[in-house]
Amino acid sequence: QKEVEQNSGPLSVPEGAIASLNCTYSDRGSQSFFWYRQYSGKSPELIMFIYSNGDKEDGRFTAQLNKASQYVSLLIRDSQPSDSATYLCAVILLQGTYKYIFGTGTRLKVLA
Amino acid sequence: EPEVTQTPSHQVTQMGQEVILRCVPISNHLYFYWYRQILGQKVEFLVSFYNNEISEKSEIFDDQFSVERPDGSNFTLKIRSTKLEDSAMYFCASSDLGQGSKQYFGPGTRLTVT
């Protein structure tokens, strides 16, 4: 079973719409959850992090964490063509030692 | 805004050669990491480093790999005898609040082994 799972996409949304990206994780020991944006050929750029159940908002981005259902999501409001990228979900879990696990990413395309 | 920097941006080497990839973490960060990303695949954790020693390492980080903080600013990854399958982007990252906290990535070094 994959430890962090994301739909690879592409997810296509029109400019100005809300993009909803989802991530599920398998281990209940997962402690910290991150969303990175990665443009082609570039490094991951941290855009959101969340540690507790609920919603966390930062500008146009909202991260949602539901530990009971083991999913974390990212909403992007008023999507712009510049948001077109691959969004990586990353999880840190503690199983005696720390494990750092990335998902394969969801490619988002915002259509002008 | 402080950034993680990495050099070189692209390194080409022959199979069997040693390579050293260099990183300068954000200056007040204490935790350092190396990841790799093979083209078209996911980001994979290699190693974390704190207080001048390795704190975690993955199965990928075998005896061919080593890390060092040779001075107060640099953090290096050495691959002793490169293989074709070591070709990947290598990212350095750093964090300030512990191993469970958010990490900031450098721009990466593209390693090509021929």
Interface residues (C-beta under 8 A of the other chain):
Chain A: Q31 S32 F34 Y36 K42 S43 P44 E45 L46 F49 L88 A90 I92 L94 T97 Y98 K99 Y100 I101 F102 G103 T104 G105
Chain B: Y33 Y35 Q41 K42 V43 E44 F45 S48 S55 E56 M89 F91 Q99 G100 S101 K102 Q103 Y104 F105 G106 P107 G108
